[in-house]
Amino acid sequence: MNLVYWWSNKTKIGHMNISDIMPMHIEKIIARMEKNGLSPRTQKGIVEILNPLFKEAIRNRLIDHNPAEYITVKVPSQKKVVTNASYLFKKIYLGIEEYYKDNPFYRAFFLFGFTGRRKSEILNLKWKNIDMEADYYWIENTKNGETQRFPLPSMVKLALRDIKGSRRGYVFQNPLTGERLKNPDRQTKNLKEFLKIENLTMHYMRNILVSALAENSVEAITLSGVLGHRQVNTINKYLSQNTMKSGLKAIEAMDRILE
């Protein structure tokens, strides 16, 4: 199906009239995607794209039914189970401090990830978004589209203070070009080998963080706020997150784990 063509001709998707499209046509596309080895997440993406198109067609009275409405694609959970999370949490912290003891740039980078920030959030962080006096920072253009404020952990603050430079623009700049750091994969690989944690990634650090906090009786609503999620899945009809308050609670728990 050529979805681009839909925007220029609202009566067709690809070579088919929109009124002729039936659920079986979409199911055939999904079956073909599966046969070609495309992931369930990619297969589900087709349904997520088509649904609003058919709804618009119904609104404009081009069709009277939505052929994608009852089609579902089950996406297997990719959640990683973390055991002995408190032990791993402390091990990673000590490893970051040891491996980057003479390199505050990457020490601060990985400590931001260690305390819950996504890689993209760290890479796009600017000095103007950090208040060293009030001990907080804010993330612009987060995954959920909001600007969010978080407390600045003392371990991160100490590393930031040791970074040399103009303190303008992006915090994590390429030292050779002065542009925003593009990818820390090599340093992540080095840290992984030093810690001997084979599946260590920035994202896995977030999993370890929330698992360690959960082991120490931190409630789900606080965990969600620490990660910058707007809502807790199980109670998302009722609660929105205060990332600053959640972050302060989490830092207290982190300190208890590291003591």
C-alpha positions as CSV (number, residue, x, y, z in Angstrom):
1,M,0.0,0.0,0.0
2,N,1.4,3.4,-1.0
3,L,0.4,5.6,2.0
4,V,2.1,8.7,0.5
5,Y,-0.4,8.5,-2.4
6,W,-3.3,8.8,0.0
7,W,-2.5,12.4,0.9
8,S,-2.7,13.5,-2.7
9,N,-5.7,11.3,-3.6
10,K,-8.1,10.7,-0.7
11,T,-10.0,8.0,-2.5
12,K,-7.1,5.5,-3.0
13,I,-4.4,3.8,-1.0
14,G,-1.8,2.5,-3.4
15,H,-3.7,1.0,-6.4
16,M,-6.9,0.2,-4.4
17,N,-9.9,2.3,-3.9
18,I,-10.2,2.9,-0.2
19,S,-13.8,1.7,-0.3
20,D,-12.6,-1.7,-1.6
21,I,-10.1,-2.3,1.2
22,M,-11.2,-5.1,3.5
23,P,-9.6,-6.5,6.7
24,M,-8.2,-9.4,4.7
25,H,-6.1,-7.1,2.6
26,I,-4.4,-5.7,5.7
27,E,-4.0,-9.1,7.2
28,K,-2.2,-10.3,4.0
29,I,0.2,-7.4,4.3
30,I,1.0,-8.3,7.9
31,A,1.4,-11.9,7.0
32,R,3.8,-11.0,4.2
33,M,5.8,-8.8,6.6
34,E,6.0,-11.6,9.1
35,K,7.2,-14.0,6.3
36,N,9.9,-11.5,5.4
37,G,11.2,-11.4,9.0
38,L,9.9,-8.0,10.0
39,S,9.3,-7.6,13.7
40,P,5.9,-7.6,15.4
41,R,6.5,-4.0,16.4
42,T,6.9,-3.0,12.7
43,Q,3.9,-5.1,11.7
44,K,1.8,-3.3,14.4
45,G,3.1,0.1,13.0
46,I,1.2,-0.5,9.8
47,V,-2.1,-0.9,11.7
48,E,-1.3,2.2,13.7
49,I,-0.7,4.2,10.5
50,L,-3.8,2.9,8.7
51,N,-6.2,3.4,11.6
52,P,-6.3,7.2,11.5
53,L,-6.4,7.2,7.7
54,F,-9.5,5.1,7.7
55,K,-11.1,7.2,10.5
56,E,-10.5,10.3,8.4
57,A,-12.1,8.6,5.4
58,I,-15.1,7.8,7.6
59,R,-15.3,11.4,8.8
60,N,-15.4,12.5,5.2
61,R,-18.0,9.9,4.3
62,L,-15.7,8.1,1.8
63,I,-16.3,4.8,3.6
64,D,-18.7,3.6,6.4
65,H,-16.4,1.2,8.1
66,N,-12.8,0.9,9.3
67,P,-11.1,-2.3,8.0
68,A,-8.2,-1.9,10.4
69,E,-10.4,-1.4,13.5
70,Y,-10.3,-5.0,14.9
71,I,-6.9,-6.1,13.6
72,T,-4.4,-6.5,16.3
73,V,-0.8,-7.5,16.3
74,K,0.6,-8.9,19.5
75,V,4.0,-7.5,20.3
76,P,6.0,-9.7,22.7
77,S,7.3,-8.0,25.9
78,Q,10.9,-6.9,25.5
79,K,11.2,-6.1,29.2
80,K,14.5,-7.3,30.7
81,V,14.3,-9.0,34.0
82,V,16.9,-7.7,36.4
83,T,17.9,-9.9,39.3
84,N,20.2,-8.7,42.2
85,A,19.5,-5.2,41.0
86,S,20.8,-3.4,44.1
87,Y,24.1,-5.2,43.7
88,L,24.4,-4.3,40.0
89,F,23.4,-0.7,40.8
90,K,26.2,-0.3,43.3
91,K,28.7,-2.2,41.0
92,I,27.9,0.1,38.0
93,Y,28.3,3.3,40.2
94,L,31.6,2.2,41.6
95,G,32.7,1.2,38.1
96,I,31.8,4.6,36.6
97,E,33.6,6.4,39.4
98,E,36.7,4.2,39.0
99,Y,37.0,4.0,35.2
100,Y,36.3,7.7,34.7
101,K,38.0,9.0,37.8
102,D,40.2,11.2,35.6
103,N,37.6,12.0,33.0
104,P,34.7,14.1,34.4
105,F,33.2,14.4,30.9
106,Y,32.2,10.8,30.6
107,R,31.8,10.3,34.3
108,A,29.0,12.9,34.2
109,F,27.6,11.4,31.0
110,F,27.2,7.9,32.4
111,L,26.1,9.1,35.8
112,F,23.2,10.9,34.1
113,G,22.3,7.6,32.5
114,F,22.9,5.8,35.8
115,T,20.3,8.0,37.5
116,G,17.6,7.6,34.9
117,R,18.1,9.8,31.9
118,R,17.7,8.5,28.3
119,K,20.7,8.6,26.0
120,S,19.0,11.1,23.7
121,E,18.1,13.4,26.7
122,I,21.7,13.4,27.8
123,L,23.1,14.1,24.4
124,N,20.7,17.1,23.9
125,L,21.3,18.6,27.4
126,K,22.5,22.2,27.4
127,W,24.4,24.1,30.1
128,K,21.6,26.6,30.2
129,N,19.3,23.8,31.4
130,I,21.3,23.1,34.5
131,D,21.0,25.2,37.7
132,M,24.0,24.3,39.8
133,E,22.9,26.6,42.6
134,A,19.4,25.3,43.0
135,D,20.5,21.7,42.2
136,Y,18.1,20.8,39.4
137,Y,18.1,20.6,35.6
138,W,15.4,20.3,33.0
139,I,15.0,18.3,29.9
140,E,13.5,19.9,26.8
141,N,11.7,17.9,24.0
142,T,11.3,14.7,26.0
143,K,10.0,11.5,24.6
144,N,6.5,12.4,25.8
145,G,6.8,16.0,24.3
146,E,7.0,17.9,27.6
147,T,9.7,19.9,29.4
148,Q,10.5,18.1,32.6
149,R,12.5,19.2,35.7
150,F,14.6,16.8,37.7
151,P,16.8,17.2,40.8
152,L,20.5,17.2,40.2
153,P,22.2,14.4,42.1
154,S,25.3,15.4,44.0
155,M,27.4,12.7,42.2
156,V,26.5,14.2,38.8
157,K,27.0,17.8,40.0
158,L,30.5,17.0,41.2
159,A,31.4,15.5,37.8
160,L,29.9,18.5,36.0
161,R,31.9,21.0,38.0
162,D,35.1,19.3,36.9
163,I,34.3,19.5,33.2
164,K,36.5,22.1,31.5
165,G,35.3,24.5,28.8
166,S,33.1,27.5,28.1
167,R,29.9,26.0,29.6
168,R,27.9,27.2,26.6
169,G,25.8,25.2,24.2
170,Y,25.6,21.4,24.7
171,V,27.1,19.9,27.9
172,F,28.5,16.9,26.0
173,Q,30.3,18.3,23.0
174,N,32.8,16.5,20.8
175,P,36.1,17.8,22.0
176,L,37.5,17.9,18.5
177,T,34.7,19.5,16.6
178,G,32.9,21.4,19.4
179,E,29.6,20.0,18.1
180,R,27.1,17.9,20.0
181,L,28.4,14.5,20.8
182,K,26.8,12.1,18.4
183,N,27.3,8.6,19.9
184,P,29.1,7.3,23.0
185,D,29.0,3.7,21.8
186,R,32.8,3.2,22.1
187,Q,32.9,4.5,25.6
188,T,29.8,2.4,26.5
189,K,31.7,-0.7,25.1
190,N,34.8,0.2,27.2
191,L,32.7,0.6,30.4
192,K,30.9,-2.6,29.7
193,E,34.2,-4.5,29.3
194,F,35.5,-2.9,32.5
195,L,32.5,-3.9,34.5
196,K,32.2,-7.3,32.9
197,I,28.4,-6.8,32.4
198,E,27.8,-8.2,28.9
199,N,24.4,-6.7,28.3
200,L,25.1,-3.2,29.7
201,T,23.6,-0.4,27.7
202,M,22.3,3.1,28.6
203,H,18.7,1.7,28.5
204,Y,19.7,-1.3,30.7
205,M,21.0,1.2,33.3
206,R,17.4,2.5,33.6
207,N,16.1,-1.0,34.1
208,I,18.7,-1.6,36.8
209,L,17.8,1.7,38.5
210,V,14.1,1.1,38.8
211,S,14.6,-2.5,39.7
212,A,17.0,-1.5,42.5
213,L,14.6,1.2,43.7
214,A,11.7,-1.3,43.6
215,E,13.8,-3.8,45.7
216,N,14.1,-1.0,48.2
217,S,10.3,-0.4,48.4
218,V,10.1,2.7,46.2
219,E,6.5,2.9,44.9
220,A,5.5,2.6,41.2
221,I,4.4,6.2,40.9
222,T,7.8,7.5,42.0
223,L,9.6,5.1,39.7
224,S,7.6,6.3,36.7
225,G,8.4,9.9,37.6
226,V,12.1,9.1,37.9
227,L,12.2,7.8,34.3
228,G,10.3,10.8,33.0
229,H,7.1,8.9,32.2
230,R,4.1,11.1,32.2
231,Q,1.8,8.5,33.6
232,V,1.9,5.2,35.5
233,N,0.5,2.5,33.2
234,T,-1.6,0.8,35.9
235,I,-3.2,4.0,37.1
236,N,-2.8,6.3,34.1
237,K,-6.5,7.3,34.3
238,Y,-5.9,9.0,37.6
239,L,-2.4,10.2,38.1
240,S,0.2,12.4,36.4
241,Q,3.8,12.6,37.5
242,N,5.8,15.2,39.4
243,T,9.3,14.3,38.1
244,M,11.0,16.7,40.6
245,K,9.3,15.2,43.6
246,S,9.8,11.6,42.3
247,G,13.5,12.4,41.6
248,L,14.2,13.6,45.1
249,K,12.6,10.5,46.6
250,A,14.7,8.3,44.3
251,I,17.9,10.1,45.2
252,E,17.3,9.3,48.8
253,A,16.8,5.7,48.0
254,M,19.9,5.6,45.7
255,D,22.0,7.0,48.6
256,R,20.7,4.3,50.9
257,I,21.7,1.6,48.3
258,L,25.2,3.1,47.8
259,E,25.9,3.5,51.5
